[in-house]
Amino acid sequence: MKAMVLRGPRELGLAEVNRPTLGHNQVLVRLTHAGVCGTDLHIFDGSIPVRHPLIMGHEMIGEVAESGGDAFRSGQRVIVDPAIYCGMCINCRAGQTNLCPNGSLVGRDSNGGFADYLVAPRSHIFPLPDTIDSNVAPLIQVVTTCLHAHRQVRIFPGQAVVVVGLGVVGQVHVQLAKAWGAHPVIGITRSAWKRNLAEEMGADVTLPSGPEAIRGVMEATGGAGADIVIESTGVVQAMADGIMMARLGGTLLLFGIASAKSATLPFYQLYYKELKIVNSRAAKGEDFPDSIDLVARGVLKLKPLVTHLLALLDLKKAIEVLETDEDHRMKIILEHAG
């Protein structure tokens, strides 16, 4: 089969490789579409160390080519959960499969979705309804991570929610908060284009990031601050701002992946407000059916978040677009050749 193979940092190209063979309780999927994300960029440039050669890609959909049983029919559209777990460790037995110490990620620790075919466990394959467009369906994997995070904080109707950072995940967080009945939902980013998009996605208020954002959140919440602040940038200053935006007894959801080893934060405010700090990592299998349902029913709108549709052969170009962080770029979806 054909695949885009990474042979070393920034050494990416088309290659002929062996098609994976079907194993016990596995499904062979003919891949049709895949999403490109920041993790792929960091694997590509060497920031995330991996074994080479590697086929990247962990946001993928396709059609069942062979299932080795009657659980799925040939040609059925499906999405693949890329988070593999052992099922035997203390975390898996506690239902924390996303924290499995023996786990792995397809496209990072094993060959992934930037290829013609992929083999995955039956437990990690989920049917897609015909109502969901294939050009947006890979984004559902991103939605699962956001939904998993929201399960940790449980947003109730009438709660004030701030979303700091309005990239792809920030736009999903805005929509989920609105779906739970939060009000006001406040989006914060330096990009005017992203603020306008967030308003289209349902944000009640949007503010440019910076010192004025804290004042704006206070004004929008009657001086109390937000019940829940969702930090989705991973930037230390954004975390500090989030602490200041939260109300007394509020919750700070750290969704962005921060890599700083030291930081200056308003720790006294953290203490004084008795904030609850929640972290979330990846998603669980249970998040896939619910995410698929939210998209199928139109509760979440993904089409406006897809700004680039490229061919699989243009993977390197897609990664270059990610590196530029251009203003009018959201999700990049790759179409595989038929």
C-alpha positions as CSV (number, residue, x, y, z in Angstrom):
1,M,0.0,0.0,0.0
2,K,1.0,3.6,-0.3
3,A,1.8,5.6,2.9
4,M,3.4,8.9,3.9
5,V,6.5,7.7,5.8
6,L,8.5,9.8,8.2
7,R,12.1,8.4,8.1
8,G,13.6,11.0,10.5
9,P,12.9,14.5,11.7
10,R,11.5,16.4,8.7
11,E,12.2,13.5,6.4
12,L,8.8,12.8,5.0
13,G,7.8,11.2,1.7
14,L,5.5,8.8,-0.2
15,A,6.5,5.1,0.0
16,E,5.3,1.7,-0.8
17,V,4.9,-0.4,2.4
18,N,3.4,-3.7,3.3
19,R,-0.3,-3.6,4.0
20,P,-1.1,-4.6,7.6
21,T,-2.6,-8.0,8.1
22,L,-5.7,-8.7,10.1
23,G,-5.2,-10.2,13.6
24,H,-7.5,-11.6,16.2
25,N,-10.4,-9.2,17.1
26,Q,-9.1,-6.6,14.7
27,V,-10.6,-4.7,11.8
28,L,-8.8,-3.7,8.6
29,V,-9.9,-0.2,7.6
30,R,-9.4,1.4,4.2
31,L,-8.7,5.0,5.2
32,T,-10.4,7.8,3.3
33,H,-9.8,11.0,5.4
34,A,-7.4,12.1,8.1
35,G,-6.9,15.2,10.2
36,V,-3.6,16.9,10.8
37,C,-2.9,18.3,14.3
38,G,-0.2,19.8,16.4
39,T,1.0,16.4,17.6
40,D,1.8,15.5,14.1
41,L,3.8,18.7,13.7
42,H,5.8,17.9,16.8
43,I,6.5,14.4,15.7
44,F,7.5,15.7,12.3
45,D,10.0,18.2,13.6
46,G,11.4,15.9,16.3
47,S,10.0,17.6,19.3
48,I,8.1,14.4,20.2
49,P,10.7,11.6,19.9
50,V,9.5,8.5,18.0
51,R,10.9,5.4,16.4
52,H,11.6,5.8,12.7
53,P,10.3,4.9,10.1
54,L,6.8,5.9,11.2
55,I,3.5,6.5,9.5
56,M,1.9,9.4,11.5
57,G,-1.8,10.3,11.9
58,H,-4.2,9.6,14.7
59,E,-7.4,11.4,13.5
60,M,-8.8,9.1,10.8
61,I,-11.9,7.7,9.3
62,G,-12.5,5.1,6.5
63,E,-14.4,2.1,5.4
64,V,-14.3,-1.4,6.8
65,A,-12.3,-3.6,4.4
66,E,-12.2,-6.7,6.5
67,S,-13.5,-7.4,10.0
68,G,-12.9,-11.1,10.6
69,G,-16.4,-11.4,12.0
70,D,-19.9,-10.0,11.7
71,A,-19.4,-7.0,14.1
72,F,-19.0,-4.7,11.0
73,R,-20.0,-4.9,7.4
74,S,-17.7,-4.4,4.5
75,G,-17.8,-0.8,3.3
76,Q,-19.2,0.5,6.5
77,R,-17.9,4.0,7.4
78,V,-16.1,4.1,10.7
79,I,-13.9,6.3,12.9
80,V,-10.9,4.9,14.7
81,D,-10.1,5.5,18.4
82,P,-6.3,5.9,18.3
83,A,-5.7,5.5,22.1
84,I,-4.7,1.8,22.7
85,Y,-4.8,0.5,26.3
86,C,-3.9,-2.9,28.0
87,G,-7.1,-3.5,29.9
88,M,-5.3,-5.2,32.7
89,C,-3.5,-2.4,34.7
90,I,-4.9,-0.6,37.8
91,N,-5.9,2.4,35.7
92,C,-7.7,0.3,33.1
93,R,-9.5,-1.7,35.8
94,A,-10.6,1.6,37.3
95,G,-12.0,2.8,34.0
96,Q,-9.2,5.2,33.4
97,T,-8.2,3.7,30.1
98,N,-6.9,7.1,28.9
99,L,-4.2,6.9,31.6
100,C,-3.0,3.3,30.9
101,P,0.7,3.3,31.6
102,N,1.1,0.5,29.1
103,G,-0.9,2.3,26.5
104,S,0.1,3.8,23.2
105,L,-1.1,6.2,20.5
106,V,-1.7,5.1,16.9
107,G,0.4,7.4,14.7
108,R,3.0,8.0,17.4
109,D,3.9,4.7,18.9
110,S,2.7,2.6,16.0
111,N,1.9,3.3,12.3
112,G,-1.1,5.5,11.9
113,G,-3.6,7.0,9.5
114,F,-1.6,8.7,6.7
115,A,-1.7,5.6,4.7
116,D,-4.1,3.5,2.6
117,Y,-5.0,1.0,5.3
118,L,-4.9,0.6,9.1
119,V,-5.6,-2.3,11.4
120,A,-7.2,-1.5,14.8
121,P,-8.9,-3.5,17.6
122,R,-12.7,-4.0,17.1
123,S,-13.2,-2.2,20.4
124,H,-11.7,0.9,18.9
125,I,-13.9,1.1,15.8
126,F,-17.1,3.2,15.8
127,P,-19.7,3.4,13.0
128,L,-20.4,6.8,11.5
129,P,-23.9,7.7,10.3
130,D,-24.3,8.8,6.7
131,T,-25.4,12.3,7.9
132,I,-21.8,13.2,8.9
133,D,-19.7,14.5,6.1
134,S,-16.5,12.6,5.6
135,N,-14.6,15.9,5.1
136,V,-15.3,16.9,8.8
137,A,-15.6,13.4,10.4
138,P,-11.9,13.1,11.5
139,L,-12.5,16.1,13.7
140,I,-14.7,13.9,15.9
141,Q,-11.6,12.5,17.5
142,V,-10.8,16.1,18.7
143,V,-14.3,16.4,20.0
144,T,-13.9,13.3,22.1
145,T,-11.0,14.9,24.0
146,C,-13.0,18.0,24.7
147,L,-16.1,16.0,25.8
148,H,-13.8,13.9,28.1
149,A,-12.6,17.2,29.7
150,H,-16.2,18.5,30.1
151,R,-17.2,15.3,31.9
152,Q,-14.5,16.2,34.5
153,V,-16.1,19.6,35.3
154,R,-19.8,19.1,34.6
155,I,-21.1,22.4,33.4
156,F,-24.6,23.3,34.5
157,P,-27.2,25.7,32.9
158,G,-26.6,29.3,33.8
159,Q,-22.9,28.9,34.8
160,A,-20.5,31.5,33.4
161,V,-17.8,29.8,31.3
162,V,-14.7,31.4,29.8
163,V,-12.7,29.7,27.0
164,V,-9.2,31.1,26.7
165,G,-7.8,30.3,23.3
166,L,-10.1,29.9,20.3
167,G,-8.3,27.5,18.1
168,V,-10.1,24.3,17.0
169,V,-10.5,22.9,20.5
170,G,-11.5,26.3,21.9
171,Q,-14.2,26.5,19.3
172,V,-15.4,23.1,20.3
173,H,-15.3,24.0,24.0
174,V,-17.5,27.1,23.2
175,Q,-20.1,24.9,21.5
176,L,-20.1,22.3,24.2
177,A,-20.5,24.9,26.9
178,K,-23.5,26.4,25.0
179,A,-25.0,22.9,24.6
180,W,-25.0,22.4,28.4
181,G,-26.8,25.7,28.8
182,A,-23.9,27.9,30.1
183,H,-24.4,31.7,30.1
184,P,-22.5,33.7,29.4
185,V,-20.0,31.8,27.4
186,I,-17.0,34.1,26.9
187,G,-14.3,33.4,24.3
188,I,-10.8,35.0,24.5
189,T,-8.1,35.3,21.8
190,R,-5.9,37.9,20.2
191,S,-7.3,37.0,16.8
192,A,-10.3,39.1,15.6
193,W,-11.1,36.4,13.0
194,K,-11.3,33.7,15.6
195,R,-13.4,35.8,17.9
196,N,-15.9,36.3,15.1
197,L,-15.9,32.6,14.4
198,A,-16.6,31.9,18.1
199,E,-19.5,34.3,18.0
200,E,-20.9,32.3,15.0
201,M,-20.4,29.1,17.1
202,G,-22.5,30.6,19.9
203,A,-20.2,32.6,22.2
204,D,-22.1,35.4,24.0
205,V,-19.1,37.6,24.5
206,T,-15.6,37.6,22.9
207,L,-12.6,39.6,24.1
208,P,-9.1,40.2,22.9
209,S,-6.5,38.5,25.1
210,G,-4.5,40.6,27.5
211,P,-5.1,42.7,30.7
212,E,-8.4,44.0,29.4
213,A,-9.8,40.5,29.1
214,I,-9.8,40.1,32.9
215,R,-11.7,43.3,33.3
216,G,-14.1,42.3,30.5
217,V,-14.8,38.9,32.1
218,M,-15.6,40.7,35.4
219,E,-18.0,43.1,33.7
220,A,-19.7,40.2,31.8
221,T,-20.2,38.3,35.1
222,G,-21.4,41.1,37.3
223,G,-18.1,41.4,39.0
224,A,-18.1,37.8,40.3
225,G,-15.9,36.1,37.7
226,A,-16.5,32.9,35.8
227,D,-17.7,29.6,37.3
228,I,-15.4,27.7,35.0
229,V,-12.4,28.8,33.0
230,I,-11.2,26.5,30.2
231,E,-7.6,27.2,29.4
232,S,-6.9,25.7,25.9
233,T,-3.6,27.3,24.9
234,G,-1.0,25.7,27.2
235,V,0.6,29.2,27.6
236,V,1.6,30.0,31.2
237,Q,0.3,33.6,31.0
238,A,-3.1,32.4,29.9
239,M,-3.2,30.2,32.9
240,A,-2.3,33.1,35.1
241,D,-5.1,35.2,33.5
242,G,-7.5,32.3,34.0
243,I,-6.8,32.3,37.7
244,M,-7.7,36.0,37.8
245,M,-10.9,35.5,35.8
246,A,-12.3,32.7,37.9
247,R,-14.8,33.5,40.7
248,L,-14.2,32.6,44.4
249,G,-14.7,28.8,44.5
250,G,-14.6,28.4,40.8
251,T,-12.9,25.8,38.6
252,L,-9.9,26.1,36.3
253,L,-9.8,23.4,33.6
254,L,-6.3,23.1,32.2
255,F,-6.9,21.7,28.7
256,G,-4.0,23.1,26.8
257,I,-0.8,21.1,27.0
258,A,1.8,23.1,28.9
259,S,5.5,22.1,28.6
260,A,7.0,24.8,30.9
261,K,9.1,23.5,33.7
262,S,8.8,26.6,35.8
263,A,6.3,29.4,35.8
264,T,5.2,32.6,37.6
265,L,1.5,32.3,38.6
266,P,-0.6,34.3,41.0
267,F,-0.4,31.6,43.6
268,Y,-2.0,33.7,46.4
269,Q,-5.1,34.2,44.3
270,L,-5.1,30.4,43.7
271,Y,-5.2,29.9,47.4
272,Y,-7.5,32.9,48.2
273,K,-10.2,31.8,45.7
274,E,-10.0,28.1,46.7
275,L,-10.0,27.2,43.1
276,K,-10.5,23.7,41.9
277,I,-7.9,22.8,39.3
278,V,-8.9,20.0,36.8
279,N,-6.6,18.5,34.2
280,S,-7.8,16.2,31.4
281,R,-5.8,13.9,29.1
282,A,-6.9,12.4,25.8
283,A,-10.3,10.6,25.8
284,K,-12.0,7.2,26.5
285,G,-13.9,4.9,24.2
286,E,-17.1,6.0,25.9
287,D,-16.6,9.5,24.5
288,F,-16.8,8.4,20.9
289,P,-20.5,7.4,20.6
290,D,-21.6,10.6,22.4
291,S,-19.4,12.8,20.3
292,I,-20.7,11.2,17.1
293,D,-24.3,11.8,18.4
294,L,-23.6,15.4,19.1
295,V,-22.3,16.0,15.6
296,A,-25.0,13.9,13.9
297,R,-27.7,15.9,15.6
298,G,-26.1,19.2,14.7
299,V,-25.5,20.2,18.3
300,L,-21.8,20.7,17.3
301,K,-21.0,22.3,14.0
302,L,-17.6,21.1,12.6
303,K,-17.8,22.3,9.0
304,P,-16.9,25.9,9.8
305,L,-13.8,24.6,11.6
306,V,-12.3,22.9,8.5
307,T,-10.5,25.6,6.5
308,H,-8.1,23.4,4.4
309,L,-8.9,20.3,2.4
310,L,-5.8,18.8,0.8
311,A,-4.7,15.5,-0.7
312,L,-2.8,13.0,1.4
313,L,0.2,13.6,-0.8
314,D,0.2,17.2,0.4
315,L,0.9,16.2,4.0
316,K,4.2,18.0,4.1
317,K,2.4,21.2,2.8
318,A,-0.3,20.7,5.5
319,I,2.4,20.6,8.2
320,E,4.0,23.7,6.8
321,V,0.7,25.5,7.1
322,L,0.5,24.4,10.7
323,E,3.9,25.8,11.3
324,T,3.0,29.3,10.0
325,D,0.0,29.6,12.4
326,E,-1.7,31.8,9.8
327,D,-4.8,33.6,11.1
328,H,-7.4,32.0,8.8
329,R,-6.3,28.5,9.4
330,M,-8.3,26.0,11.6
331,K,-8.5,22.3,10.8
332,I,-6.6,20.7,7.9
333,I,-8.2,17.5,6.5
334,L,-6.5,15.2,4.1
335,E,-8.4,13.3,1.4
336,H,-6.9,9.9,0.5
337,A,-6.9,8.9,-3.2
338,G,-9.8,6.6,-4.2
